[in-house]
Amino acid sequence: MDKLLGYYKRVVDWLECAAIYGAGLLLIRILMAYEFGKAGFGKLNGSNWFGNVQDNFIFPFNVIPVDVSWFLATWFEILGAFGILFGLFTRFWAFTLIVISIVAISGVHWPAEWSSLGELWESYRITKQDGSGNFRVPLLFIAMLIPLVVHGAGRLGVDHYLAKRFFK
């Protein structure tokens, strides 16, 4: 039993050390950078389809010209991906990507119609079927971005270095 408790203590000590340096935040940053970078570069190399869904965007994004919305979404996703990857202005980029995700949910992923929470819950899926929503992935992205807004990049980001260098 003492040996088992010793292993447990070593594992907990290692996990606490990893938490101090922000290893979990780094993994979230890498995943979010990949996903938003992929989406941004997809927009950069694709054609503007926002005109088809802009009426579904929440205010004020539904009144911004389609080309401006496309440009902003593209570059905020690309620059945000790099910022989050390197941990540079992490809180700003994470908050910005949360806003983009909320607009994406309202414009593309929310169900066209629902009359009960049960019907809404059916839209918590990855694939879209017959006008039903598919807001699971962007909602998970928001959940992963919230710790980056709250905690920043952690010690393994440029923000930490800059804070130590300039605000000490």
LINJO-V236621 format. One record per residue. RES is the residue in one small letter. OMEGA is omega as a letter, one per 40 degrees, with the letter a starting at -180 (* if undefined). Layout:
BEGIN
res->RES omega->OMEGA
res->RES omega->OMEGA
END
This chain:
BEGIN
res->m omega->i
res->d omega->i
res->k omega->i
res->l omega->i
res->l omega->i
res->g omega->i
res->y omega->i
res->y omega->a
res->k omega->i
res->r omega->i
res->v omega->i
res->v omega->i
res->d omega->i
res->w omega->i
res->l omega->i
res->e omega->i
res->c omega->i
res->a omega->i
res->a omega->i
res->i omega->a
res->y omega->i
res->g omega->a
res->a omega->i
res->g omega->i
res->l omega->i
res->l omega->i
res->l omega->i
res->i omega->a
res->r omega->i
res->i omega->a
res->l omega->a
res->m omega->i
res->a omega->i
res->y omega->a
res->e omega->a
res->f omega->i
res->g omega->i
res->k omega->i
res->a omega->a
res->g omega->i
res->f omega->i
res->g omega->i
res->k omega->a
res->l omega->a
res->n omega->a
res->g omega->i
res->s omega->a
res->n omega->i
res->w omega->a
res->f omega->i
res->g omega->a
res->n omega->a
res->v omega->a
res->q omega->i
res->d omega->i
res->n omega->a
res->f omega->i
res->i omega->i
res->f omega->e
res->p omega->a
res->f omega->i
res->n omega->i
res->v omega->i
res->i omega->i
res->p omega->a
res->v omega->a
res->d omega->i
res->v omega->i
res->s omega->a
res->w omega->i
res->f omega->a
res->l omega->a
res->a omega->a
res->t omega->a
res->w omega->i
res->f omega->i
res->e omega->a
res->i omega->a
res->l omega->i
res->g omega->i
res->a omega->i
res->f omega->i
res->g omega->i
res->i omega->i
res->l omega->a
res->f omega->i
res->g omega->a
res->l omega->a
res->f omega->a
res->t omega->a
res->r omega->i
res->f omega->a
res->w omega->i
res->a omega->i
res->f omega->i
res->t omega->a
res->l omega->i
res->i omega->i
res->v omega->i
res->i omega->i
res->s omega->i
res->i omega->i
res->v omega->i
res->a omega->i
res->i omega->a
res->s omega->a
res->g omega->a
res->v omega->a
res->h omega->a
res->w omega->i
res->p omega->i
res->a omega->i
res->e omega->i
res->w omega->a
res->s omega->i
res->s omega->i
res->l omega->i
res->g omega->i
res->e omega->i
res->l omega->a
res->w omega->i
res->e omega->i
res->s omega->i
res->y omega->a
res->r omega->a
res->i omega->a
res->t omega->a
res->k omega->a
res->q omega->i
res->d omega->i
res->g omega->i
res->s omega->a
res->g omega->i
res->n omega->a
res->f omega->a
res->r omega->a
res->v omega->i
res->p omega->i
res->l omega->i
res->l omega->i
res->f omega->i
res->i omega->i
res->a omega->i
res->m omega->i
res->l omega->a
res->i omega->i
res->p omega->i
res->l omega->i
res->v omega->a
res->v omega->a
res->h omega->a
res->g omega->a
res->a omega->a
res->g omega->a
res->r omega->a
res->l omega->i
res->g omega->i
res->v omega->i
res->d omega->a
res->h omega->i
res->y omega->a
res->l omega->i
res->a omega->i
res->k omega->a
res->r omega->a
res->f omega->a
res->f omega->a
res->k omega->*
END
